[in-house]
Amino acid sequence: MVGETELELPRVLLVDDDPDVLIELSEGLASLGLPSLTANTPVEAIDLVQRNEQLQVVVTDLQMPRIDGIELLQKLALMGRKRPLATIIITGHASLDRAVGALRLNAVDFLQKPLLPEEVAQAVRRAFSLVEDSQKAANGAAAGLLVAAEKPVVRPNYLKTLVAARADRDAIFQSDLFSDPAWDMLLDLAMAEASGRPISVTSLCIASGAPTTTALRRIDELRDAGLIERRPDPADRRRIIVELTESGRRRMETFVKRQAERLGLPLD
């Protein structure tokens, strides 16, 4: 059981090479009851994570000199902390495609600049909930990270693996169906389902990185192929949720299992 003293320690780490942003966010979060530590560089951030086991959420800028947010996620994933650690990416509009890449490294959220402390606070509280769910699922054993997969993101023979993955994809699905962003949409939906995070049509379009008209057309194609379905959000009838169909879920599972066997990786 965590003691009261530890509960009072900051559980949030802010990382940004702009000191003004750090001051504004740190003071804003503190006023909202969320004290934080700050780091001007990823190197400093890694040191703070190593020395502060109570940290649960890292909020990091994506664009930083020398080591960027993506590399920071990878380095944090290799640290082997005993407790789960969730990451939130902050990005400018021009780097939205890289933010989507960060989500695929299991960052739990990304926020676009300019932003308010209130927005960051909401994202942090959502991340806290994910960390708590992860701890409960592990029966209180703080093992594994939310930051990224258990294996390094960059794997040996990565390019060869991509070629093999494309061949597997074409064998399992219709080979003439997919052109980006359709495949990326399926990956996003599969990961969202695994984490219990619903995705709306609007969010899926944004995450695809494609123009809205193109993204909507791909959604229609995936629906016509029987791989996804749309339904109203029961909490907000104006919002449409996108989900994998049973067929889409089964085919994604087949693809994942085949890739796991090819790479010699555990599925858990």
N, C-alpha and C positions, 0 to 999 in steps of 0.2 A: 504494500500500500504506500502511495506517495505521501510524504509528510507535508504539513502545511507550509513549511519554509520553502520547499521546492515549488509548490503551487504558486507562490508569490513571485517566483523568478520569471523573467520574460520567456515566453514560449514561441515568439516570432522573431525571425531574423530578416532584416531588410538589406538588400544588396543593390547598390547603384553607384556608378562612378560620378554622379552629379550630387555634390554635397547638399545643395539646396533642396533637391527632391527628397533626400534622406531626412533632412531636418523637418520638412513639411509633413511627410508621411509619419515619421516617428512621433512628432508632437500631436498630430491628428489622431493617430491610433491610441496614444496615451490618454487623450481626452475622452476616448470612447471605451476606456477600460481595458486596452490591449497594449501593455508595455512591450517594448521591443529592443533588440540589439541591432546595431547597424554595422555595415561593412562597405568600404569604398571599392574594394576589389574582390574578385572571386578567391584569391589566395587568402585574404583576410577572413572571408566567409568560411572557407574550409577549416581554418584554424579555430574559429569560434564554434563551429559545429562539433569539432573534436573535443573542445573543452567545456561544452555546455550540453550535457546529455538531456536536459529538460526541453530542449528545442523540439518543436513539433512541426512548424511551418516555416519554409524559406520563401520569401517573396523577392524575386530577382529580376533585374532588367535583362532584356535579351541582348541588346547591343552594348557591348563593353569592349575596351581594348584588350589585346593579348588573349585573354580567356573570356569567351562570351557565355551567355546563359546556357546554351546547349552543352558546351563543354563542362560547365559547372555541374549540370545535372548528371552527366556521365561520371564525373569525379566523385560526387556525393554517393552515387549508386555503388561505388566500389569501396566505400569506407567500412561497410559491415557494422553499422550501428546496431545496438540492441533494441532500440525503439524505432517505430515507424516514423518516417519523415516525409511530409507532403510538400510539394513545391508549386508555387504560383508564378507564372511568367507575366512580366509587364513589357509591352511592346508598342511601338509606333505603328501606324497604319501601313507604312511601306514594308514592314517586316512581318506582315500577317501570315505569309506562307511559312516563315520559319517558326512562328508561334504554333501553327498547326503541327509542324514537325515536333515541337516540344511536347504537345499533347500526346503524340504517339510515343514519346519517351515516358509517358505516364505522369506528366505534370497534370495536376488536378484542375487547373483553371488558367486562363490568361485574360489579362485586362489591357485595354488599349489606352494609351496616353492621348490627351491629358485626362487625368482622373482625380477623383476626390478621395480623401481618407475614408469617407463613409463606404465607398465602393470597395476599397481594399479591405475594410473591416468585415463587410459582408462575405467576401471571398475567403477571408481568413477563418471566419466562424464556420463556413461550409467545410473548409479543409480540416478544422478541428473535429468535426463530426465524422469525416472520412477516416481520420486517424483513430478515433475512438471505435468506429465500426471494425476497423482492421484489427485492433487489439482484442475486441470481443470475439471476432471470428477465430482468432488464434488462441482463444481461452486464456487471455491475459498474458500469453508469452509474446514478448516484444521481439519478434523475429521477422526479417524481411523488410523491404523498404517500399514505400509508395513512390519513391523518386523515379525508379526505373526498374526494368526487369532484372532478374537475378544475374544474368550474364551481361557482359559488356555490350553496349549497343553496336560498336564496330567489331565485326567478327572476321575470322580468317576467311580468305577467298570470298569476300563479300560480293564482288561483282559476279562471280560464278553462281553464287547463291541466288542473286537476283534473276539471272537468266533461267535457272532451274525453276524458280518460283513462278516466272511468267509461263513456262511450259506447263507446270502443274495447274496453274489458273486456267489456261486455255483448255486443258483436258477435262477439268471438272465443270467449268462453266462454258457458255457459248463463246467461242473464240472471237467472234465478230462483235460481241456486245460491248466489250470494255475498251474505253479510252478514257484517260484521266479527264474529269475527276471521279468517274463512276466507281472505280476500284477503291479510291481513297474514301469515298462515302461509305462503302461497305465496311472497310476497316474501322472507320470512326463509329459506325453503328454497332459493330461487334464489340468493340472495346467499351462503348457506353453501356451496352447491355450487361457486360461482365461486371461493371462497376455499379450497376443499378442507377445509372444516370440517364434520364430521358433526354432525347434530342428533338427539338422542334424543326420544322421545315426551314425557318429562317436561320437557325444556328447551323444546320447542316450545309446550307448554301454558303454561309460565311466561311465555315471551316474548310470547304472545298477549295477556296482560293480562286474559283472561277467566276466569271460574270454571272449575275443572278439569272439571266435568261438561259444561259448554258447550263447552270446548275439545276434549275427547275426542269429543263428538258431531260437531263440525265436521271433525275428523280422519277420522272414519268416513264422513262425507258426501263429503269430497274423495277418499277411497279408492274409494268406490262410484262416483264420477264418473270414475274411471280416471286421476286427476291425480297421486296420490301412492301410495307403497307402503311397507310396513313390513317390516323384516328384523332378525333377531337380530344384535347386535354380535359379530363373531368374537372380539374381545378380552374380552368379558364377556357371556356368554349371557343374563344377567339383564337386560341393557339392550337396548331396542328402538330401532333407528335408523329415521328417517323420511326418505324421498328422493322426489324427483320421478320420475314414470314418464317413458317416452319421449314419451308424448302430452303430459304436463304440461310437460315441458322444451321441447317444440316450440311449444306455445302461449305459454309465457312468453317464448320467444325472439321469436315473432311480435309479441307485445305490446310488448316492449322496442324492437324495430326500428321499429315504427310510431310509438312515442313519440319515439324519437331523430329520425326524419324530421320529425315535427311541430315539434319544438323546434330542429331544425337542429344537433343535437349529434353529435359523433363517437361511435361505439360503443366504441372503444378507450380 
